[in-house]
Amino acid sequence: MSVANSAVRRAVRSTLTPGASAASVPPGAASAAAASGASPAAARRARLEATTHPVLPGPSTSAVAIGAAGTSDVACVTLANAYLRLDVAPQLGGGITRFDWRSEGALEPVFRRCERVSARMDPNELACYPLLPYSNRIGAGRFHFGGRKIEVPRNRASEPLPIHGDGWLAHWTVEEAGRERVRLVLDRSDGEPYAYRAVLTYALDGATLAMTLEVENTGREALPFGLGVHPFLARDASTELSAPASGLWLSDANWLPVRHVPAPPAWQFGVAYPLPAQLVNHAFSGWSGRAAVVWERRRLSLSICANTDYYVLYTPPGERFFCFEPVDHPINAVNLEGGGGAHGMTVLGHGERLVRTFSFTVERMDMRAAANPHRQGAPARAGARGAKGARGRRPAG
């Protein structure tokens, strides 16, 4: 069990202090200007923009619009502040349908926008969804644990193997909602082989979207649990990624890991580096929990923080998105040597819980640096320095 896992594993009777400090966002008392790095004058202008361009009522646009009438058959919840807008669809796996940055009165996509929201849509058309009680595929749909053979059923007709658990395919319930925060719950206490209860919280704090995912084992037997999130980030020709990792798992034709190797130079992402033109679909290990995405053409950057040690990178050629998935275990961890517990998953007994936190902070890049061709590398180098520094400062979480 990793240090990060042991720090967040708690019994229900305990007071849970999430080991999420590595991914925590500024406290609510912090001003929006401080959270985004904006000046007080810029903050006032942003608030004026938000007042001038309010969020209007309607499906998937109204602030906390549950069951609003409209053409869509899916009711969404919208969170909004002076910097961000977030639309969440509880009945679509608790997923996100859009996550935008407010810029000079316009909304720019940070995550790929959901083109059309429908109850019949493919969940992979969402902007983001939670991964629980495990991430990615399980080889042969089974694994052995505690002397038992655990059968995991297929959950997608188009997939030969079970994938991403069942939280992303479930109808979550809104437990509480406000203008900048919503809390969703999912009760899978009758599930097989995983019986659990989950809580998913989205909150806006200035220019930061914070996500907290919690799962409690409600089953009789202990099992290895794992968590993550699956955002589809906007991509253009100028998109760069900084996400230092020491290794990765090579995969077979079924995208199951076969061998762990050091990360090759082209995929180390130690500094902001253009996304690979070829397909990448691998789990990276030894991650610091810090990453940065840069859209130089749009003069935007995104800082990603998570209290996890792995991420999965998926770069489909020719698409206008890529996936950067912070997770706490590699693909098929339950069938790797030593089992899931030896590869980032957390073994939970009855009533025990696991918490993971994720944050996404949007920032406008320095316009002068972006406009100066002699300083095009400056944002990348700055992002790299930030990521490197964060590695040293990251507390055990």
C-alpha positions in Angstrom: 0.0 0.0 0.0 1.4 3.4 -1.0 1.9 6.2 1.5 -0.8 8.2 -0.2 -3.2 5.3 0.1 -2.5 4.7 3.8 -3.0 8.3 4.6 -6.6 8.4 3.3 -7.8 5.0 4.5 -10.1 5.4 7.5 -12.8 3.4 9.3 -16.2 5.0 9.3 -16.1 5.5 13.1 -12.9 7.6 12.6 -12.8 11.3 11.9 -11.8 11.4 8.3 -9.1 14.0 7.5 -8.5 13.5 3.8 -4.9 13.3 2.8 -5.8 15.7 0.1 -3.5 18.5 1.0 -1.5 17.9 -2.1 -4.6 18.6 -4.2 -6.5 21.0 -1.9 -7.7 24.3 -3.2 -7.4 27.7 -1.5 -9.9 28.0 1.5 -13.2 29.7 0.9 -11.9 32.8 2.7 -9.4 33.4 0.0 -10.5 35.9 -2.5 -11.2 35.0 -6.1 -8.5 37.4 -7.2 -5.9 35.6 -5.1 -7.0 32.2 -6.3 -6.6 33.2 -9.9 -3.5 35.4 -9.5 -5.6 38.3 -10.8 -5.3 41.9 -9.5 -8.1 43.4 -7.5 -9.0 45.6 -10.5 -9.1 42.5 -12.7 -11.3 40.7 -10.2 -13.7 43.6 -10.1 -13.9 43.5 -13.9 -14.5 39.8 -13.9 -17.3 40.2 -11.4 -18.8 43.0 -13.6 -18.6 40.6 -16.6 -20.4 37.9 -14.6 -23.2 40.4 -13.7 -23.4 41.7 -17.3 -23.5 38.1 -18.7 -25.5 36.2 -16.2 -26.2 32.5 -16.3 -29.7 32.2 -17.7 -32.4 29.7 -16.7 -32.8 26.6 -18.8 -31.7 23.0 -19.0 -27.9 22.6 -18.3 -27.5 26.4 -17.9 -29.5 27.4 -14.9 -27.7 27.8 -11.6 -28.8 24.7 -9.7 -31.5 23.8 -12.3 -32.8 20.5 -11.3 -35.5 19.1 -13.7 -35.8 22.3 -15.7 -38.0 22.2 -18.7 -36.4 22.2 -22.1 -35.5 20.2 -25.2 -33.0 18.0 -23.3 -34.2 15.0 -21.4 -31.3 15.4 -18.9 -31.5 17.9 -16.1 -28.1 19.5 -15.2 -26.8 21.5 -12.4 -24.7 24.6 -13.2 -22.2 26.1 -10.9 -20.8 29.6 -11.8 -18.7 32.4 -10.5 -16.7 35.3 -11.9 -14.1 32.9 -13.5 -15.7 29.5 -14.2 -18.8 27.8 -15.3 -19.4 24.1 -14.7 -22.4 21.9 -15.9 -22.9 18.6 -14.1 -25.4 15.8 -15.2 -26.2 13.7 -12.1 -28.0 11.1 -14.1 -25.1 10.7 -16.5 -22.7 9.1 -14.1 -22.4 12.3 -12.1 -20.3 13.5 -15.1 -19.5 17.0 -16.4 -21.0 18.2 -19.6 -19.0 21.5 -19.8 -16.2 23.3 -17.9 -15.5 26.8 -19.2 -13.3 29.7 -18.4 -14.8 33.2 -18.5 -12.7 35.4 -20.8 -13.8 39.0 -21.7 -17.4 38.1 -21.6 -17.0 34.9 -23.5 -16.8 31.3 -22.3 -13.8 29.3 -23.4 -13.8 25.4 -23.0 -11.3 23.9 -20.7 -12.7 20.4 -21.0 -14.1 19.3 -24.3 -17.8 20.4 -24.4 -20.5 17.9 -24.6 -22.1 18.7 -28.0 -25.6 17.4 -27.2 -26.8 16.2 -23.8 -29.1 13.3 -23.9 -30.1 10.3 -21.6 -29.1 8.1 -24.5 -25.7 9.5 -25.2 -22.5 7.6 -24.9 -20.8 8.5 -21.6 -17.5 8.9 -23.5 -19.0 12.0 -25.1 -19.1 13.7 -21.7 -16.5 16.3 -20.6 -15.4 14.3 -17.6 -16.7 11.5 -15.3 -15.6 9.7 -12.1 -13.8 6.4 -12.1 -14.8 4.0 -9.3 -14.4 1.5 -7.7 -11.5 0.9 -10.1 -10.0 2.6 -13.2 -9.7 1.2 -16.7 -9.8 -2.5 -17.6 -9.7 -5.7 -15.6 -8.1 -8.6 -17.6 -10.4 -11.5 -18.3 -13.0 -9.9 -16.1 -11.7 -11.5 -13.0 -9.0 -11.5 -10.3 -8.1 -13.4 -7.2 -8.1 -11.8 -3.8 -8.1 -13.3 -0.2 -8.3 -16.8 -1.6 -11.4 -16.0 -3.6 -12.0 -15.7 -7.3 -13.7 -12.3 -7.9 -15.8 -12.1 -11.1 -16.3 -8.7 -12.5 -19.0 -8.5 -15.2 -18.7 -6.6 -18.5 -20.4 -3.2 -18.3 -20.2 -2.1 -21.9 -21.5 -3.9 -25.0 -18.7 -2.4 -27.1 -16.0 -3.5 -24.7 -14.7 -7.1 -24.3 -13.6 -6.3 -20.7 -15.1 -4.5 -17.7 -13.9 -0.9 -17.7 -13.9 2.0 -15.3 -16.2 0.4 -12.8 -19.9 1.3 -12.7 -20.0 4.8 -11.2 -19.7 6.5 -14.6 -22.7 4.6 -15.8 -25.0 5.2 -12.8 -27.6 7.8 -11.9 -26.3 9.8 -9.0 -28.6 11.7 -6.6 -28.1 15.4 -5.7 -27.7 15.6 -1.9 -27.1 19.3 -1.7 -26.5 22.1 -4.1 -25.5 25.7 -4.1 -24.3 28.3 -6.5 -20.7 27.2 -6.4 -20.9 23.6 -4.9 -22.9 20.4 -5.5 -22.7 17.1 -3.6 -23.8 13.9 -5.3 -24.3 10.5 -3.8 -24.4 7.0 -5.2 -25.6 4.0 -3.3 -24.4 0.7 -4.7 -24.8 -1.3 -1.5 -26.4 -4.1 -3.6 -23.6 -4.2 -6.1 -21.6 -7.3 -7.1 -18.7 -7.9 -6.5 -18.3 -4.3 -5.3 -20.9 -3.1 -2.8 -20.3 0.5 -1.9 -21.6 4.0 -1.3 -19.9 7.0 -3.0 -19.9 10.7 -2.6 -18.8 13.1 -5.4 -18.4 16.8 -4.7 -17.7 19.6 -7.2 -16.8 23.1 -5.9 -15.7 26.3 -7.5 -13.2 28.5 -5.6 -12.1 31.4 -7.7 -10.4 30.0 -10.8 -10.2 26.5 -9.3 -12.5 23.6 -9.8 -12.1 21.1 -6.9 -13.4 17.6 -7.1 -13.6 15.2 -4.1 -14.4 11.5 -4.7 -15.1 9.3 -1.7 -16.0 5.6 -1.6 -17.1 3.4 1.4 -17.1 -0.4 1.2 -20.5 -1.5 2.3 -19.9 -5.2 1.4 -19.1 -7.9 3.9 -15.7 -8.8 2.4 -12.6 -6.7 2.0 -11.7 -5.8 -1.6 -9.1 -3.5 -3.3 -10.6 -0.2 -4.3 -9.3 2.5 -6.6 -10.4 6.0 -7.7 -9.7 8.5 -10.4 -11.3 11.0 -12.8 -11.5 11.0 -16.6 -11.5 14.5 -18.1 -11.5 15.1 -21.8 -9.4 18.2 -22.2 -9.6 20.6 -25.1 -6.8 20.2 -27.7 -5.4 22.3 -30.5 -2.1 22.4 -32.4 -0.5 24.5 -29.7 -1.5 22.3 -26.7 1.4 21.2 -24.5 1.6 19.0 -21.4 3.9 19.0 -18.4 3.5 15.9 -16.2 6.8 14.4 -15.0 6.6 10.7 -14.4 9.4 8.2 -13.9 7.9 5.2 -15.7 5.0 3.7 -17.6 3.4 0.4 -18.4 3.7 -1.0 -21.9 0.4 -2.5 -23.1 -0.7 -5.4 -25.3 -3.3 -5.4 -28.0 -6.1 -5.3 -25.4 -4.5 -2.3 -23.6 -3.5 -4.4 -20.7 -0.1 -3.8 -19.1 2.6 -6.3 -19.8 5.9 -4.6 -18.7 6.9 -1.6 -16.6 9.7 0.5 -18.1 11.3 3.9 -17.5 9.5 6.7 -19.3 11.1 7.3 -22.7 12.5 10.8 -23.3 9.7 11.7 -25.7 7.1 10.9 -23.0 8.8 12.2 -19.9 6.9 15.5 -20.1 9.4 17.0 -17.6 8.7 20.4 -19.2 5.7 21.6 -21.2 6.0 19.5 -24.4 3.7 19.2 -27.4 1.3 16.2 -27.2 2.4 13.2 -29.2 1.0 13.0 -32.7 0.7 9.2 -32.4 -1.7 7.3 -30.2 -0.7 7.0 -26.6 -2.9 5.0 -24.1 -0.6 4.2 -21.2 -0.6 4.4 -17.4 2.3 6.5 -16.1 3.9 5.8 -12.7 6.0 7.8 -10.3 3.9 10.9 -10.9 4.3 13.9 -8.5 0.6 14.7 -8.5 1.2 17.9 -10.4 0.7 18.6 -14.0 0.2 21.6 -16.3 -1.6 22.0 -19.7 -0.8 25.0 -21.8 -2.8 26.3 -24.7 -0.5 28.9 -26.1 -2.7 30.1 -28.9 -5.5 30.8 -26.4 -3.0 32.2 -23.8 -4.5 29.8 -21.2 -2.9 27.3 -18.8 -4.4 24.7 -16.5 -2.7 23.4 -13.3 -3.8 19.9 -12.3 -3.3 18.6 -8.8 -4.2 15.2 -7.3 -3.3 13.0 -4.4 -2.5 10.1 -6.7 0.7 8.5 -8.0 -0.4 7.6 -11.5 -2.1 9.0 -14.5 -3.4 7.6 -17.8 -2.6 9.6 -20.9 -4.8 9.0 -24.0 -4.0 11.0 -27.2 -6.2 9.8 -30.1 -4.7 11.2 -33.4 -6.8 13.8 -35.2 -9.2 14.5 -32.3 -9.8 17.9 -30.7 -9.4 16.4 -27.2 -7.0 14.3 -25.2 -7.5 12.6 -21.8 -5.3 13.1 -18.8 -6.7 10.9 -16.1 -5.3 11.2 -12.5 -5.7 7.7 -10.9 -4.3 5.9 -7.9 -3.4 2.7 -9.7 -2.4 1.4 -13.2 -4.6 -0.5 -15.6 -5.5 -4.0 -14.4 -3.7 -3.5 -11.1 -5.7 -6.3 -9.5 -4.0 -8.8 -11.8 -0.4 -7.5 -11.6 2.1 -9.2 -9.5 1.3 -8.6 -5.8 -2.2 -7.6 -6.6 -4.0 -4.2 -6.5 -2.7 -3.4 -3.0 0.9 -3.5 -4.3 0.0 -1.1 -7.1 -1.7 1.8 -5.6 -5.2 0.4 -4.8 -6.4 0.4 -1.2 -7.8 -2.7 0.4 -11.0 -1.6 2.3 -12.8 -3.7 4.8 -16.5 -3.3 5.6 -17.2 0.3 6.6 -13.8 1.6 5.5 -13.4 4.6 3.2 -11.1 6.0 0.6 -10.9 9.7 -0.4 -9.2 11.2 -3.4 -9.1 14.9 -4.3 -8.5 16.6 -7.7 -8.2 20.3 -8.6 -8.1 22.1 -11.9 -6.9 25.8 -11.8 -7.2 27.9 -14.9 -5.0 30.9 -15.4 -4.5 33.5 -18.2 -1.0 33.3 -19.4 1.1 36.5 -19.5 0.0 38.2 -22.8 3.3 39.8 -23.4 5.2 36.6 -23.1 2.8 34.8 -25.4 3.0 37.5 -28.0 6.8 37.7 -28.0 8.2 35.0 -30.4 11.5 35.2 -28.6 9.8 34.0 -25.4 7.6 31.3 -26.6 9.4 28.8 -24.4 8.9 30.9 -21.3 5.5 29.5 -20.3 6.7 26.0 -20.8 9.8 26.6 -18.7 7.8 28.3 -16.0 5.3 25.4 -15.9 8.2 23.0 -15.6 9.8 24.9 -12.7 6.4 24.9 -10.9 5.9 21.2 -11.4 9.5 20.4 -10.3 9.1 22.6 -7.2 5.8 21.0 -6.3 7.3 17.5 -6.3 9.6 18.5 -3.5 6.8 20.3 -1.5 4.2 17.6 -1.9 3.2 16.3 1.6 2.3 12.6 2.1 -1.3 12.5 1.2 
